[in-house]
């Protein structure tokens, strides 16, 4: 894979002081705890971690308002190393409006993990929309929450 960003790409990377296996385990088994930037929550998570398997996360605002459910499918799953998913399809390969493909990697680096989430958008319009939604801040916050849990800290300690 090239280190050059793809056209219409946004990304977040973070070094996490935990092995890839621990980071992957938190990403896949404790998703509801870190997926939404606090004080938002993720009360519903369904993940069938295999190509074609369902990915569904539902977030709730601090005032109790349920946000639109985020549903897609997994395209590639390499345990402890890589997860690729998209919201181009719902489960069963049912098309929906294309927005993004997400490539998450868990690369060993020193005594920890280089966590990277690359988000590829179909066009400049969807990229700008995601930026306006607060991509850098939001995805940075959740990377910190993921790191805190993987490192055995409380999410309130996430930075």
N, C-alpha and C positions, 0 to 999 in steps of 0.2 A: 504494500500500500504506500502511496506517496504521502509525503508530509505537506504537500500543497493543498490548501483548502479547495474544495469543489466550488463550482459556480453556485451561488445562492445558499451558501453554508454559514451556519452559526455554530459555535462550539464553546464548550466549557471543559477545562482540564484542571485536575487537582491531584497533588501527591497526597496519598493517604497512608498513614503509619499502621498498616495492617497488610497481611499477605493477600494476593488476589482471591484466594479461596474464601477468605472472610468477607471481603468486600462484595464478592458475587453472592454469597449466602445472604447478606443483609439486603442487597439489591433485589433478590428474588423471593426471599422468605419474610422480609419485614417491610415490604414496599409501602404498606399503609402508614407506617410510622414516619417515613422521610419524604414521600413523593411530593407532597404539597408544601410550599413555603409557609411556615408558621406565621400567623395563627390559623391559616387554612388547614383543613384536615382531609384525609382520604378514607372515608368510611367504607368504600367498596373497592375491592381489588380481585380480579379474576385473571389468572395467568396459566395458560397451557403452554409450557416452555418447550415448544417443538416447531419446526417449520410448518406454517399453516395454522398453528394453535392461536387461540384467542388471547388478546391482551385488552383488558378493560380496567380503567381506573376512573372513579367518580370522586370529585372533590366537592368540599362544602366550605362556603365562606364563613367567616367568624359570626355573622348574624344569623346563621342557620340556613341560608339559601343554598340549595343544591345547584352546582354548576353543570353545564352539559357534560354528559358522560363521554369520556375519551375511549373510543373503541378502535381496535385494529387487529392486525395479525403479526405473528412473528415470522420472519423470513429466514433467519439463521440463528442458531443457538449453539455456542461452543462453551460448555460449562467451564467456569472460572476464567474465561478469556474474552468472550465476545457475545453480544446480543444485538440483533438487528430486527427492528420492527417498523411497521408503517401503518398509517391510518387511511391509506388508499382503499383498503378493503375492510369490511367487517368479517367476522367469523363466517366460514362457508364461502369465502371469496366473493362476497357481495360488494360490488363497487360503491364507493361514496366519494364525495368531493376530495380530490387529492390536496394534501397540505404538506406532508413531510415523510421522510424516511429517517429513522434515528439509528445511528451506529454507536453502540456503547462498547468500549474496550477496557479491559482490566489487565494492564501490562505490568509484569514484575519490574520494579525499579529499586535497586538497593535492598533495603529491608522492608520495603512497602510496595505500594501499587500506584502506578500512574493511571488514574481514572480519567477517561475522556468520553464525552458525549458530543458527537457530531450530528447536527440536524441539517439535513439537506432538504431544501424546498424546491417546488416545481418551477418557480419563477420569482422574479424580483418582487412582485406584488405580495406573494405570501411570505417572503422573507421579511419585507418591511412591516407587514402585519404582525409577525411574530416578534420583531424587535419592539414595536409599539406596545405589545402586550407585556413587555418587561422581561424579555428572554434572558438577557445577561444577569440581571439582578435575581430573577426567580430561579433560573437553573443554577446560578452560583450558590444561592441559599440552600437549595436542596442537595447540591453536592456537599456542602458543609454538614448538613444534617446526616447524609449517608456516611460521611467520614466519621462524624462523632460516634454513631452507632457501631461502625466497623472497628473503631479504636477503643470501644468499651466505655465511651463517655455518654453523658446525657445530651439530648438534642438541645437543651437550653445552653449547653456549653459550645454549640456549633458556632464557628466563625468563618 
